[in-house]
Amino acid sequence: MLNSMDDGGSTTNLLSPNKGMGVETGVGIDNPSSQSVHGMDHTTTPNEETTSQIPNENESVREKNNETDEDEVQLTRKRKKTSKVWDDFVVVTLRDGKKKAKCKHCKSRLAIIGSGPTSSYKRHLNSCIPHKQSLKNQQILNFQPSGCDVDFVPPLIGSDTKYDENKMREAIANWILSTEQPFATVEDVMFVKMMKTATPLFEKVSRVTITSDCFKVYEHEKKRLKALTKAASKISLTTDCWKSSHQKIEYMVITAHFVDHNWRLQKRVLSVVHVPPPRTAVDIADGIYKCLQEWEIKDKIFTISVDNAAYNDKALRRLKEIFSRVRKLSCGGRLFHIRCCAHILNLLVKDGLAIIDHIIGDVREGIKYIDNSEGRRLNFSKAAHQMQIRDRKLMLDVPTRWNSTYDMLCMALKFKDAFPRCARISSRAVIILTANLYLIEVFRVKQTLDKGSLSTNDFIRDMVKKMKEKFDKYWGECHLVMAIAFVLDPRFKMKLVEFCFPTLYQNSDENIKEVKNALYEMYSEYLEMHDTLVRESATHGSEHERNVLGLNEGTSLGSGWEAFGEFIKTADLERPEKSELDMYLEEGVYREKGQTGMESFNALEWWNVHKLKYRVLSLMARDVLAIPISTVASEATFSAGGRVIDPYRASLGSDTVQMLICGGDWIRQVHGVKKKLKKEEFPIKVLLPEVNTKH
């Protein structure tokens, strides 16, 4: 839990009030020590009253010290009690002669008033936690199957456990943030009932209180994340804008990508910024810069990935100018602005689909017509059977997902001879490419487009022409970040660049040379940073060693160990004839036994293992391999935004929206909770019935 230490060294909960929480035990209840002076109580059976024995000689001294209730003496039988409440109490007499009713479960003592009513004892039992747990254990028989090795799970609140209301509130705040629950959930009757079932001491909290608790958790996690980003060498950003359909307000999400000290790739949402209209390049640039100032990471920014909107281009140019004034950007700033590859591919596909939009519409409506009734599905299945078509499945796409449109067209193309028999539907369809974000897949896209441009079909050539224009607009020049990232993957090195570039670019030799020059330029920058750190470490280290040993400037240790240490530090600054980059590129590509293609491989893990061999190059690879070449990470936050700002919470302030989205992202990372999947439409599979050939 989120605790802090006070001046006395005690632990204080993050949500703790000024005073500790006590447990109410009702009127007339004493609060004795847990043990008597002699370590035992002298009591009778539950259905007996007793008389007191003679007190010992130390009684007067003990009374002066307020210890008259510490010793209890044995009582003798008087008469039987008839109330069932005495099954849970014993009557004890203290040395001052006073009688008390002692709870057998929590050891609390209640006053006895003659032969009066027992209602106060019943009220105590209703609030006695150990008594309730005892009843629960008697009612539930926990039978385990034979051979079961399930560990025993203790109750949430045991007889010797102190209930902590503040920890419970903190846990609820974590739950609210990580699962995107409304604040009003804590006021729901069934939620309160569930919590009281788990622990009767649970006290209902209001939505105002839980909102305040969520802000406290958010601020605490923000401090932890600041420490994490402060330790990072370089940080790459992705950003995208989103308009809430319920608030009619635009937000910009900024996500950080970096590798931590354990060589694990980290992704964190830093900020959800309200962007006032009109959304200009200046607004975007200022929003990003203010975020970087708040997080104190403006000197660590490596790259920024955005989509291809015009205002993003202007905003990145503005930021590039600002950063160039105060520090040197890697490779002269050529890597600073990253265009989203997924967005480029989407534009390319849309241009191709626009030409056959009417065909796609006809196919989509035809499948809807067939799927509208069982009779139509049967008639279409008979037509397919007559045409010797064995497939029995069609698919209806999601219009906003072009990959599902591709699947729909592929399946419909198999039934092109069956469609005319059932409806007047155009059977022409074109296979549209899909590609992921890797260089080899971009190579395949270009290869297929080149092949399509040579088609004898005029329709195909015209469609491919528009797609190629879009491809050349964004990928006609060398994509340095993508190429450098693949060179620093030990499975590919320069081999993949040399394989793909002749197909991607007409002037492939010049582009390959540009990649090599950028590699060596970046390596030189990292080598210089490494040498600077070594020199600073050597200077500070020598001063610290002499101070610890109490040596003056001219004092010698009288042994060779200090001299040897200075020699090693100097040797670290000497550059070998062959650089780490030269040695890395000269070695063969990495291949695991039995590896044939793009099997699962963690390049960061490989560099972590080889960081002693490549002390400088491994740092460069760590930062480059953390660069995202798509804004998908920031766009994915919009699905959470849509759930957070639903129709019932459209009045949330921008600060609260940021707390919910960012805090939820951080808490899920802390507890390893997966984010809720966005509710999306899925393609509809249309299964055709089997045709009975016996009739």
Secondary structure, 3 states (H helix, E strand, C coil): CCEEECCCCCEEECCCCCCCCCCCCCCCECCCCCCCCCCCCCCCCCCCCCCCCCCCCCHHHHHHCCCCCCCEECCCCCCCCCCHHHHCEEEEEECCCCEEEEECCCCCEEECCCCCCCHHHHHHHHHCHHHHHHHHHHHCCCCCCCCCCCCCCCCCCCCCCCCCHHHHHHHHHHHHHHHCCCHHHHHCHHHHHHHHHHCCCCCCCCHHHHHHHHHHHHHHHHHHHHHHHHHCCCEEEEEEEEECCCCCCEEEEEEEEEECCCCCEEEEEEEEEECCCCCCHHHHHHHHHHHHHHHCCCCCEEEEEECCCHHHHHHHHHHHHHHHHHCCCHHHHCCCEEECHHHHHHHHHHHHHHHCHHHHHHHHHHHHHHHCCHHHHHHHHHHHHHCCCCCCEEEECCCCCHHHHHHHHHHHHHCCCCHHHHCCCCCCCCCCCCCCCCHHHHHHHHHHHHHHHCCCCHHHHHHHHHHHHHHHHHHCCCCHHHHHHHHCCCCCHHHHHHHHHHHHCCCHHHHHHHHHHHHHHHHHHHHHHHHHHHHHHHHHHHHHHHHHHCCCCCCCCCCCHHHHHHHHHHHHHCCCCCCHHHHHHHCCCCCCCCCCCCCCCCHHHHHHHCCCCCCCHHHHHHHHCCCCCCCHHHHHHHHHHHHHCCHHHCCCCHHHHHHHHHHHHHHHHHHCCCCCCCCCCCCEEEECCCCCCCC
